[in-house]
Amino acid sequence: MGIFNENLNGLDYKSAGVDVEAGYKAVDLIKKHVAKTYRSEVASAIGGFGGMFSIARAKDMKDPILVSGTDSVGTKIKLAFVLDKHDTVGVDCVAMCVNDIVCCGAEPLFFLDYIGCNKNIPEKMEMIVQGVADGCVMAGCALVGGEMAEMPDLYAKGEYDLAGFAVGLVEKDGIIDGSETRPGDVLIGIASSGIHSNGYALVRKVFNTTPENLNKFVPALGETLGEALLKPTKIYVKPVFDLIKRVGVKGISNITGGGFYENIPRALPDGLTGRITRGSWPVPPVFNLLRLTGGLTDDVMYKTFNMGIGMVLTVSEKDAAKTVAALEEHGEKAYIIGEIVENAAGLEIC
């Protein structure tokens, strides 16, 4: 037997597992969703070799800085497989990227997505990209391109992965990096929509995520377990970016992987600590259910999950009430959850 397989007559790409025609159909189906995200700066149509976006506005800036972010939905996506619900994970994908960008004080401009899958089912691809487009509309950024890669030897049947990349723009002297934070400043927490898109390896260990269990109504949640766990990540770009124009925001933390303990110190200078006041905001029922079902300690909970606070802002004490009011104008629930103190600990929860 030689190095070549035998009896390969009639072999083509489709018989090898990649359906090019399905790819063409998927692109055609997503066009209307992509179009709704376009801003005036978009300089290319879907289907080209590269997504184009004009940055002519930068010529009027003193020192423009591009800010980029990339992330994926993580293992939360496995719940979409179980429930066969694919129209919201795209929102998660966008949120994971643009919420990081706005933490720097930057406005997200454009987004690209990547979908790797076992089999390109055009209607499923449309649902996924519809979610991505919905997220881009919420963030005010344009979906300028992406990739759908069919790889049957890499992904299990019915499975796919979804990742994204975003670019934003900020004036250099408008970068928010926490350097202006001082003792006595106040921490403002903005409510999350739920678990968002972090900690799902632990979530799936705690709950038996079968279709039967995910579709079961849970009185403590007021909805099915699947609805609570698959709820898309909140996108904070518009309310936070508007707030930045009105209040001197000194630091912003996106409460993602690593929970409170990892993310809040990222926006603080050395020698300062965020002191969080336990009970200063309502913790959503899904976190209590997780804690009780899994027998998880508070330490694990605050090191893994957002506990109902998706983003934390640092402002001067004099601006605290104004900040909460401005966020509430956008329909956000915001709370004074702590303060900045002199300490090297990074974070305290009292």
VENMOPE-V85102 format. One line per field, one symbol per residue. ss: DSSP state (2 for helix, 1 for strand, 0 for the rest). psi: psi as a letter, one per 20 degrees, with the letter a starting at -180 (. if undefined). burial: I if it has 16 or more other C-alpha atoms within 10 Angstrom, else O. A space follows every 50 residues. Layout:
# VENMOPE-V85102
ss->???
psi->???
burial->???
This chain:
# VENMOPE-V85102
ss->00000000000000000002222222222222222000000100000000 00100222220001111111110222222222200000222222222222 22000011111111111000022222222222222222200111111111 00000000011111111111122200000000000111111000000002 22222200002222001100001122222200000022222222220000 11110000222222222000011111000000002222222222000222 22220000111111102222222222222000011111111100001110
psi->paiqqrljpjprhgiijonhhhggggghhighgghiiprhipjqqqiriq ppppkhhhhjqgmppppqqqrrhaihhhhhggilojjihhggggghghhg gihijqopgrqqrpoprgpooghghggghgggggghghijrpoirapopo mhihqqpiqrqprrpqprpqpgjjpojihjpqpirqppppqribickqji hgghhgqnlrhghhjppohhhjrqgggghjpqpppjgghghgghihqnph qpponcpibghhhghhjqrqiqqpopopjjqppqhhhhgggggikqrhgg giigrikjohqpqprqhhjghhggghhhhjjqpqqoiarproqjhgppo.
burial->OOOOOOOOOOOOOOOOOIIOOIIOIIIOIIIOIIOOIIIOOIOIIIOOOO IIIOOOOOOOOOOIIIIIIIIIIIIIIIIIOIIOOIIIIIIIIIIIIIII IIIIIIIIIIIIIIIIIIIIIIOIIIIIIIIIIIIIIIIIIIIIIIOIII IIOOOOOOIIIIIIIIIIIIIOOOIIIIOIIIIOIIIIIIIIIIIIIIII OOIIOIOOIOOOOIOOOIOOIOOIIIIIIIIIIIIIIIIIIOIIOOOOII IIIIIIIIIIIIIIIIIIIOOIIIIIOOOOIOIIIIIIIIIOOOOOOOOO IIIIIIIIIIIIIIIIIOIIOOIIOIIOOOOIIIIIIIIIIOOOOIIIOO
